[in-house]
């Protein structure tokens, strides 16, 4: 028995989009950015590492006991630990800023995937259009060949004219040239699609009809708008962190001192920074962060306006093309 030959199913648009996302380096970079921000956020709410302190106090440097740590009773060998204390409010603000950074990276990752899908869809449409155009020009070339052969037959039977044969010969040549040009366009379009999906498909399935999104949904899901919204949220969180820095972090220290011939001692203390000029330091930092919030707000407004105009232009093109399709069908 002869083996059953099964033709490969045409590649669908959705399958092409999935292949493109799987092999997209931009999507992989976006996922790495999210992972990086997630790892950084885990440390944002933690206290700073404690500091081990080792030293010698009251070491003689002159006389018979110089540089000896055991002859003078005032010489103390000290070991201790200090810890900077960050208030829960500050840590919560830093954690919120880190979470905003994660959300921003996630939006950028989705934007990279969306751009990959868009470019793949455009390449798919170009390849599909070129294939349909080649099929049409091939049919026209076949008709031109048949008409030329019929004209030659009429000329040989003295019922036709040489002018008709000459005219149809030129038409056949034009059809062949058009087919060759479209064939070249199809080859370029297929290579463009292969750049995104990694394979050269044998055939492409027609693109299914899809409902157009609403204006609100389009603007809200636009990559630029979504990214600017996350930038604004991140700027607000950073401004909150800057405002908390107006209250300094305290540092506590505990040390154990060993002396020769006398009792050992324990020392403890607290270090409190003195913000003597908050208006020139902490307040300036907060003002700088608030200015970045205003900058992000302005950028979001501009991105929203651009997305709105883009939707209106695309909607107009969609209506025009739908009317054109309706005329062709009629």
Secondary structure as UniProt FT lines:
FT   HELIX           13..23
FT   HELIX           25..44
FT   STRAND          51..57
FT   TURN            64..67
FT   TURN            73..74
FT   STRAND          76..85
FT   HELIX           88..156
FT   TURN            157..158
FT   HELIX           162..197
FT   HELIX           215..221
FT   HELIX           223..244
FT   TURN            245..246
FT   STRAND          250..259
FT   STRAND          265..272
FT   TURN            276..281
FT   HELIX           282..329
//
